[in-house]
Amino acid sequence: MNWNDLTQNWAESYRALCNEFPRLEPSAMPFLKADQDRFESYLAATHDMSLKEAQDAFDAYLNRHLEGARHSA
């Protein structure tokens, strides 16, 4: 899964993101969902991570969901 895949079905993706990153605020999402860099910066700020940690955590999230999609296909 990549950023474009994730934003294609934002409602479903957002629920899964909240399971992984519980401090996401719905009110911030309209401004963040169009820009992966901005989203990762927000993720770092709201989850007490460095930007690098947030990027790594988000990459791991995307990779796990990519693997899940491959196994369900």
C-alpha positions in Angstrom: 0.0 0.0 0.0 1.2 3.5 -0.7 -0.1 7.0 0.1 -2.3 7.1 -3.0 -3.9 3.8 -2.2 -4.5 4.9 1.3 -6.2 8.2 0.3 -8.4 6.5 -2.3 -10.6 5.1 0.4 -9.9 7.6 3.1 -12.8 6.7 5.5 -11.7 3.1 5.8 -8.0 4.0 5.9 -8.6 6.6 8.6 -10.3 4.0 10.8 -7.3 1.7 10.4 -4.9 4.6 11.0 -6.6 5.4 14.2 -6.2 1.9 15.4 -2.4 2.3 14.9 -2.1 5.9 15.8 -4.8 6.7 18.4 -4.1 10.4 18.9 -5.2 11.4 15.4 -7.8 14.1 15.4 -10.6 13.9 12.8 -10.7 17.7 12.5 -7.1 17.8 11.3 -7.5 15.1 8.6 -9.0 17.3 5.8 -5.8 19.3 5.8 -3.5 16.4 6.1 -4.8 13.7 3.8 -3.6 15.5 0.7 0.0 15.6 1.7 2.0 12.7 3.1 4.8 14.9 4.4 2.4 17.1 6.3 0.7 14.0 7.7 4.0 12.5 8.9 4.9 15.8 10.6 1.5 15.8 12.3 1.9 12.2 13.3 5.3 13.0 14.9 3.9 16.0 16.8 0.8 14.2 18.1 2.5 10.9 19.0 5.7 12.2 20.7 8.0 11.0 17.9 10.8 12.6 15.9 10.0 13.1 12.3 12.2 10.1 11.4 10.4 7.9 13.9 7.0 9.0 12.5 8.1 8.3 9.0 9.5 4.9 9.9 6.3 4.0 11.9 4.1 5.1 9.0 6.2 3.2 6.4 5.9 0.1 8.6 2.1 0.6 8.8 1.9 0.9 5.0 4.1 -2.2 4.5 1.9 -4.2 6.9 -1.2 -3.2 5.0 0.5 -4.0 1.7 1.3 -7.5 2.9 -2.3 -7.9 4.2 -3.7 -6.8 0.8 -1.4 -9.3 -1.0 -2.6 -12.2 1.3 -6.3 -11.4 0.8 -6.0 -11.1 -3.0 
